[in-house]
Amino acid sequence: IPLTEPMSIISVLWSAAPLVLVVMGGVLGGIVGAVAVWINLFIFRTQWNKVVKYLVTTGVCLAAALVYAMVYIMTLPVLSGL
């Protein structure tokens, strides 16, 4: 019994876009990116309109990049002192 419809390839790729942070930010980027991908996949499983899904997941991607930048900037003085 299928519980939900399968996601399209475009939706999966769009959801995985925050994983680009792994390339830029290593472990920290990977953690933030993985959380953003999990949120995006959850959003794409909702019954919302497709346009709304893409707009909200775009906001999640931008928020993930902002969170990564803020955490990186806050930890930079600590890491440079080591």
N, C-alpha and C positions, 0 to 999 in steps of 0.2 A: 504494500500500500504506500504510494508516494505521499509524503507529508507536505512537501512544497514542490513547486516547479523548479527545474534546474536553472541555474543562473546562466546567462549568456556569457560568451568569452569576453565581450567588451566590458560587461559589468565586473567580471572577475579581475580583469586587467586594471580597470579604473579603481577598484577597491584596493588593489595591491600597490597603487602608486606611492603611498607613503614609505614603502620599503626602499625608496631611493635614499632615504636618510641613512640607511646602513652604509652606503658608499661614502657619504659625506661625514657621518658621525660615529662610525664604528659601533661599539656596544651600546652607547647611549642612544645613538640614532636608531639602532635596531630595536631597542626597547620601546622607544616612542613610536617608531614606525609600526611595530607589531600591534601595539594597542590601537593605533589609528586604523589599521587594516581590520582588526576585530570589530571595531565600531562600524566601519564601512560595510562589512559583510552583514552585520546585524541590520543596518539601515536598508540594504538591498533586499532583505528578506521580509520587510514590512509590506503592507498593502498600499503604500502611498503612490502617488502619481510618479511616473518615471522622471519627469522634469524636476520635481521636488527632490527625488532621491539623488539625482546628480548634483543639484545645487547644495544640498545638505552635506553630501560627501566631499564636495569641493571645499566647503567650510571646515570640515574635519581635517582635510589635508593641510589647509593653511594654518589651522590651529595647531596641528602636530609640528609643523615647521617652526611656528612661533614658540611653542613649548620647548622644543629642542634648543632653539637659539637662547631662550632665557636661562635654561638650566646650564647650558654650556658657558654662557657669560658669567653666571654666578659661581660656577666651579673653577673657572680659569684662574683666579687669584690663588686658590687653594692648591691647584695642581702645579702652578708655576713656582711655588715655594718649595716643592719637593726636590 
